[in-house]
Amino acid sequence: MFSVLIAIILGIVVFFSWATHRTKKRHAAFTKADVILAIENVLSGETHDEWDLFLTWAIRDSYLESIRQKCIAISREHSGNETGKDLGTPGEEKLRMILGELKGA
């Protein structure tokens, strides 16, 4: 009985480790279009889940990673946390500037 419980717990741990690794790998390969979409969605108020994931996982491309770092700083400065919720007008304006930069690049 104990060994079955250990096997179930081990299976759960392995599954979540695999899922986390897969998510991290997918976000590392983010493109400019993915970053634009994440910023547009947080500005439109559609979803914060995508934004939270965008802020959480590093991006392999150094330019896009620098954009992500700027977004983290904006979230910390204007909402007091890294979730991007309740950025207020100044934070949203900064994100719009970043969005313009991305679309122009």
C-alpha positions in Angstrom: 0.0 0.0 0.0 2.8 2.4 0.9 4.7 1.7 -2.3 1.6 2.5 -4.3 1.2 5.8 -2.6 4.9 6.6 -3.2 4.5 5.6 -6.9 1.5 7.9 -7.3 3.3 10.8 -5.6 6.4 10.3 -7.8 4.2 10.2 -10.9 2.6 13.5 -10.0 6.0 15.1 -9.3 7.4 13.8 -12.6 4.3 15.0 -14.5 4.5 18.6 -13.1 8.3 18.7 -13.6 7.8 17.7 -17.3 4.9 20.3 -17.7 7.0 23.1 -16.2 10.0 22.2 -18.4 7.8 22.2 -21.5 6.3 25.6 -20.6 9.7 27.1 -19.9 11.0 25.8 -23.2 8.0 27.1 -25.2 8.3 30.6 -23.6 12.1 30.7 -24.3 11.2 30.5 -28.0 8.8 33.5 -27.9 8.8 35.6 -31.0 8.2 39.3 -31.4 4.6 38.5 -32.4 4.2 36.6 -29.1 5.5 39.5 -27.1 3.3 42.0 -29.0 0.2 39.8 -28.3 1.0 39.5 -24.6 1.3 43.3 -24.3 -1.8 44.0 -26.4 -3.8 41.5 -24.3 -2.8 43.0 -21.0 -3.6 46.5 -22.3 -7.0 45.4 -23.6 -7.8 43.7 -20.2 -8.6 40.4 -21.9 -6.4 38.1 -19.8 -3.7 38.3 -17.3 -2.7 34.7 -17.4 -0.8 35.1 -20.6 0.8 38.3 -19.2 1.8 36.4 -16.0 3.4 33.7 -18.0 5.2 36.2 -20.2 6.7 37.9 -17.2 7.6 34.7 -15.5 9.7 32.8 -18.1 12.9 34.1 -19.7 13.1 34.5 -23.5 16.1 33.2 -25.4 16.2 36.2 -27.8 18.2 38.9 -26.0 16.2 41.8 -27.4 12.9 40.3 -26.5 14.3 39.4 -23.1 15.2 43.0 -22.5 11.6 44.0 -23.4 10.4 41.4 -20.9 12.7 42.9 -18.2 11.3 46.4 -19.0 7.8 45.1 -18.6 8.7 43.5 -15.2 10.1 46.8 -14.1 6.9 48.6 -15.2 4.8 46.1 -13.4 6.8 46.5 -10.2 6.8 50.3 -10.4 3.1 50.8 -11.3 1.3 47.9 -9.7 3.6 47.0 -6.8 4.0 43.5 -8.1 5.0 41.6 -11.2 1.6 40.5 -12.3 0.8 43.6 -14.3 -2.6 43.9 -12.7 -3.8 47.5 -12.0 -0.9 49.3 -13.8 -2.8 52.5 -14.1 -2.5 55.0 -16.8 1.2 55.8 -16.4 2.1 52.1 -16.6 -0.2 51.4 -19.5 1.4 54.4 -21.4 4.8 52.9 -20.9 3.6 49.6 -22.2 2.1 51.4 -25.3 5.5 53.0 -25.9 7.2 49.5 -25.8 4.5 48.2 -28.1 5.2 51.0 -30.6 8.9 50.2 -30.4 8.2 46.5 -31.1 5.9 47.2 -34.0 8.3 49.7 -35.5 11.4 47.4 -35.1 
